[in-house]
Amino acid sequence: MSEPLDLKKTLNLPKTDFPMKAGLPQNEPRQLAAWEEAHLYEKILAARANGPLFVLHDGPPYPTGTIHIGTAMNKILKDLIVKSKSMAGFRAPYVPGWDCHGLPIETKVEKELGGKGKVPPAEFRRLCREFASRYVDQHRRDFKRLGVFGRWSDPYLTMSNSYEAAIAGAFLEFMEKGYVYRGRKPVYWCIHDSTALAEAEVEYENHTSPSIWVKFEVAAPGKGEAAGIGTDVSAVIWTTTPWTLPHNRALVFHPAVEYAVVETERGAFLLATERIAAFREECGIHDANVRETYQGSDFEGAKFRHPFLPIEVPGCLAEYVTLDQGSGIVHTAPGHGADDFQTGLKYGLEIYAPLDDRGVYTEGLAEYKGKDVFTANPIIVKLLADRGALLASSQYQHSYPHCWRCHNPVIFRATEQWFIKMDQGARPAAGRSAPADKTLRRKALEEIHKTKWVPAWGESRLEEMVAGRPDWCVSRQRFWGVPIIVFFCEGCGRQLEDFAALRQVVAWFEREGADAWYRHTVEELLPPGTKCSCGATKFRKEHDILDVWFDSGCSNLSVLVEKEGLTEPGQAWRAADVYIEGPDQFRGWFQSSLLVACGIKEQAPFREVVTYG
């Protein structure tokens, strides 16, 4: 039998010293170790030591799990930019960072503990720190495996002592400049996590709400031509939040809109003339004849009977009333909406919102007291029906605000919170005051126009957000973060404004981190002899922590500084050459960084902003 043919010899195959198999499990660790041992990143920087400085400032991700395609893409894009600049002759250091505080970490730790309130605050903070550290290490390993070069041995962490001190110091400077105030205003509130939320922490998702049309009987006529309106008439409102009706304190009309009294088989109703057709369709009205018409301004000062409470509520006027939905008359609860709140201030209405942190009624009728707001919705709808005030009820699907972390629907709730004023300039006593009209909002808008935007539409997007945003709610009712370094006098209740004493607290944070707030007594934190203006010497601490967006917004103050090697010699601070993140950061890091830098440095922290995705 002949030998089998060796056909391999008949093939013209290329010859190479490379192995036929990549052997990645063995070769990848060796390659990474070789780069580390050679100090390749440091050698690249040294080779460009005399080149022009280029700084890409890293937006810090949350260390809450393994990296995914989004975080990988983010780091790879940054690495491409930094390496290309380095190859072009620039000195391009890259300092990665992580956003280690806040609700994302707390939620994970609470899950590991099996619920909330299982351990004291100090222990809970320790567990949060351990959790964040664990995932920082994992992220770091994974990013290095992607071939991303940077200062991995010394990244910036928002939970480091120096960074926490920088956050506290920045807030103290905002206070000194007169930007900070404490007030009772409606804010987004997550009843699941029992905390206020910033606009950047709210995501809109589809939600089904009750849609109800409700009548408020006229108790006292309005003015002008409306002075003759009969008490047989009922004003009509439409709402998708029945749970807010116990807190109704007014009906709001548009001053320039025409309103009509319509005779129907179910009674006489008052609503905007333009909304009669929609009212008939939604409420199943067959016959509707206009009896008389009025201007909205005629109903300022009129009185209407609440459908199930023994109170009368006034008619008020506001330009924000629209005619695209509802009846053209807006049910107003000043404790549960931004527009409602402003109307309440204008007319001296009660800012009424008796809910606890879990969204449970602490006052009210037996039918809903002790229930949470979403459980109360059908109860209040039935209550309206039993009182003969419900004209129609259905289900309504719409886009509704949800908590970014737990994805539960949120509410607007008036609570005591800390805010940064958008429409006030710095106090003259701060030394570097802007002109009276140079408010924080105006400074930010001016800096937006000085910045290069890629794509160009980023400029108008951030401009619209900053121009229309409310005051910044910076307080959170949580534990894992930087505490608001405020003390209240036990004697008179006023806030301590001895800024020299408060700077000693910042020094404590520099030595021990923000845990010092929980570890030490008031007497230990404040210098001996600290007194209130009333003469008292006993103080209590504020319990709230700062918004994590304020934390990450301070990154330019902590990182873009001389000691980090990210400035020119002798330059204490400089704006980054570029920020690059996804478009979600217009509401988040881009905006918070801009506001913090404008408040402290009076300029933007970036020269160019790039968005992708």
Helices and strands as residue ranges (DSSP letters): G 7-10, H 24-37, H 40-47, H 69-87, E 97-98, H 103-113, H 121-145, E 156-157, H 161-176, E 180-190, E 195-197, G 199-201, E 202-220, G 224-228, E 233-239, G 242-247, E 250-253, E 258-264, E 267-272, G 273-275, H 276-283, E 288-295, G 296-299, E 303-305, E 312-317, E 329-332, H 338-347, H 373-386, E 390-403, E 411-420, G 428-430, H 440-450, E 452-454, H 457-468, E 472-473, E 475-476, E 487-489, H 499-512, H 516-519, H 522-525, E 539-541, E 545-546, H 548-553, H 555-559, G 562-564, E 579-581, G 583-586, H 589-600, E 608-611
